[in-house]
Amino acid sequence: MTNSPIQAVVFDWAGTTIDFGSRAPVVALLEAFAEAGIAITQAEARIDMGRAKRDHVRALLALPRIAALWQAKMGTASTEADVDRLHDAVEPKMRAAARDCAQLIPGAAELVADLRARGVKIGSTTGYTRPMMADILPLAADQGYAPDAVVCAGETVAGRPSPLMMWKALVELGAWPARACVKVDDAAVGIGEGLEVGAWTVGLSASGNGVGLAPEALAGLPPAERAERVETAARALREAGAHYVIESVADLAPVLAEIESRITRGERP
């Protein structure tokens, strides 16, 4: 088995390697806002998915409908203190929800084992904070997935779509040049992160936030509706600039083989 010309693959977590449908953040955000007396929708919770959770809360409070609700209920516009309070409320809920949604997406462990056998380093970046990841990391390891470097929200000055978390991951991995690395993500901000680094980017349409359904629910849709929902998610990832878009990590091996060939030919992302 020959070594791969790919130096590293950096994966997102929810909707990419665990939690098919990226459901945990939605559960936590809806609960935290409800406790504050503000009813947000699943669709609103998913708009800025992939961002650091503090940035995500701030973006939700800035949505016109939610901002108006907040003003009506609180008598004033939201402040950074409100962002802090809601984020602090979200964190334990995220930890509990993430623990309940920590099942690996089919194909992830096998793919990573194959990459490692060919000398590829495995990294990850996430919008989750380190406390939110505390239960996920051992649960994922028990299922056969343990990245060599994990960079969490708050561990760099800016989160996604800035490139700082992925740069930090590549530094920790000792992986370079970035044009020989790959970012795999289900959210547009994660694709943006990879593009800013100068890596190849692969978007995941069916398993992530764009569709937002558990595998059983997705499989239960009428074929035409399933195809439409997956294509809508895929279109958003293509518009974000993804070099490739596939349904889930289970479909990644052929894409990585093509990227390997392109790297070998001297092509750049």
QUIVEN-V942750 format. One record per pair of residues at least 6 apart in sequence whose ideal C-beta (glycine too) atoms are under 8 Angstrom apart, sorted by the first residue. I is the first residue (numbers start at 1). J is the second residue. Records with the same first field share a line. If there is no record, write none. Layout:
I: J / J
This chain:
1: 117 / 118
2: 118
3: 118 / 119
4: 115 / 118 / 119 / 120 / 256 / 260
5: 180 / 260 / 263 / 264
6: 115 / 120 / 180 / 181 / 182 / 256 / 259 / 260 / 263
7: 120 / 121 / 173 / 175 / 176 / 177 / 180 / 181
8: 120 / 121 / 122 / 123 / 169 / 170 / 173 / 175 / 180 / 181 / 182
9: 115 / 120 / 121 / 122 / 123 / 181 / 182 / 183 / 184 / 256
10: 122 / 123 / 124 / 125 / 166 / 169 / 170 / 181 / 182 / 183 / 184 / 194 / 199
11: 17 / 108 / 122 / 123 / 124 / 147 / 184 / 185 / 249
12: 50 / 124 / 125 / 126 / 184 / 185 / 186 / 187 / 190
13: 19 / 124 / 126 / 128 / 133 / 136
14: 22 / 23 / 24 / 25 / 98 / 101 / 126 / 128 / 186 / 208 / 209
15: 21 / 22 / 49 / 186 / 187 / 204 / 207 / 208 / 209
16: 105 / 184 / 185 / 186 / 190 / 204 / 207 / 208 / 249
17: 104 / 105 / 108 / 124 / 140 / 145 / 249
18: 101 / 102 / 103 / 104 / 105 / 108 / 136 / 140 / 145
19: 98 / 101 / 102 / 103 / 105
20: 103 / 105 / 207 / 214 / 215 / 248
21: 207 / 208 / 211 / 212 / 213 / 214 / 215 / 217 / 218
22: 46 / 49 / 186 / 187 / 208 / 209 / 212
23: 97 / 101 / 212 / 214
24: 94 / 97 / 98 / 100 / 101
25: 45 / 49 / 53 / 56 / 94 / 97 / 127
26: 42 / 45 / 46 / 212
27: 93 / 97 / 101
28: 90 / 93 / 94 / 96 / 97 / 98
29: 40 / 45 / 56 / 57 / 60 / 90
30: 40 / 42 / 45
31: 93
32: 86 / 89 / 90 / 93
33: 39 / 40 / 60 / 66 / 86
34: 40
35: 89
36: 85 / 86 / 89
37: 73
38: 66 / 69 / 70 / 73
39: 69
40: 60 / 66
42: 212
44: 60 / 63 / 65 / 66
45: 60
46: 209 / 212
47: 59 / 60 / 63
48: 55 / 56 / 59 / 60 / 189
49: 56 / 127 / 187 / 189 / 209
50: 127 / 160 / 185 / 186 / 187 / 188 / 189 / 190 / 209
51: 59 / 127 / 159 / 160 / 189
52: 127 / 129 / 153 / 154 / 159 / 160
53: 87 / 90 / 91 / 94 / 127 / 128 / 129 / 132 / 153
54: 83 / 84 / 87 / 153 / 154
55: 127 / 159
56: 127
57: 83 / 86 / 87 / 90
58: 83
60: 66
61: 67 / 70 / 78 / 82 / 83 / 86
67: 77 / 78
70: 77 / 78 / 82
71: 77
91: 129 / 131 / 132
94: 128 / 129 / 132
95: 131 / 132 / 134 / 135
98: 128 / 132 / 133 / 135 / 136
99: 135 / 136 / 139
102: 135 / 136 / 139 / 140
103: 143
104: 140 / 143 / 144 / 145
105: 207 / 248 / 249 / 250
106: 248 / 250
107: 248 / 249 / 250 / 251 / 252
108: 145 / 249 / 250
109: 143 / 144 / 145
111: 249 / 250 / 252 / 253
112: 122 / 144 / 145
113: 144
114: 253
115: 122 / 256
116: 122
121: 148 / 149 / 173 / 174 / 175
122: 147 / 148 / 149
123: 147 / 148 / 149 / 150 / 151 / 166 / 169 / 170 / 172 / 173 / 175
124: 147 / 149 / 150 / 151 / 169
125: 151 / 152 / 160 / 165 / 166 / 169 / 190 / 193
126: 133 / 150 / 151 / 152 / 153
127: 153 / 159 / 160
128: 136 / 152 / 153
129: 152 / 153 / 154
130: 152 / 154 / 155
132: 152
133: 150 / 152
137: 146 / 150
140: 146
148: 172 / 173
149: 169 / 172 / 173
150: 169
151: 165 / 166 / 168 / 169 / 172
153: 159 / 165
155: 165 / 168
156: 162 / 164 / 165 / 167 / 168
157: 164
158: 164
159: 165
160: 187 / 189 / 190 / 192 / 193
161: 188 / 189 / 190 / 192 / 193 / 196
162: 193 / 196
163: 193 / 196 / 197
165: 193
166: 183 / 193 / 194 / 196 / 197 / 199
167: 197
170: 176 / 178 / 181 / 197
175: 181
177: 198
178: 197 / 198 / 199
179: 198 / 199 / 200 / 263 / 268 / 269
180: 263
181: 197 / 199 / 200
182: 194 / 199 / 200 / 201 / 202 / 256 / 259
183: 190 / 191 / 193 / 194 / 197 / 199 / 200 / 201 / 202
184: 201 / 202 / 204 / 249 / 252
185: 191 / 193 / 194 / 201 / 202 / 203 / 204 / 208
186: 203 / 204 / 205 / 207 / 208 / 209 / 210 / 237
187: 208 / 209 / 210
188: 236 / 237 / 239 / 240
191: 201 / 203 / 237 / 240 / 241 / 242
192: 240 / 241
194: 200 / 201
195: 201 / 241 / 269
198: 268 / 269
199: 269
200: 243 / 244 / 259 / 269
201: 241 / 242 / 243 / 244 / 269
202: 242 / 243 / 244 / 245 / 246 / 252 / 255
203: 234 / 237 / 238 / 240 / 242 / 244 / 245 / 246
204: 237 / 245 / 246 / 247 / 248 / 249
205: 211 / 230 / 231 / 233 / 234 / 237 / 245 / 246 / 247
206: 218 / 230 / 233 / 247 / 248
207: 215 / 247 / 248 / 249
208: 233
209: 233
210: 229 / 230 / 232 / 233 / 234 / 236 / 237
211: 218 / 229 / 230 / 233
213: 221 / 229
218: 226 / 229
219: 226
221: 229
230: 247
234: 245
237: 245
238: 245
243: 259 / 269
244: 255 / 258 / 259
246: 252 / 255
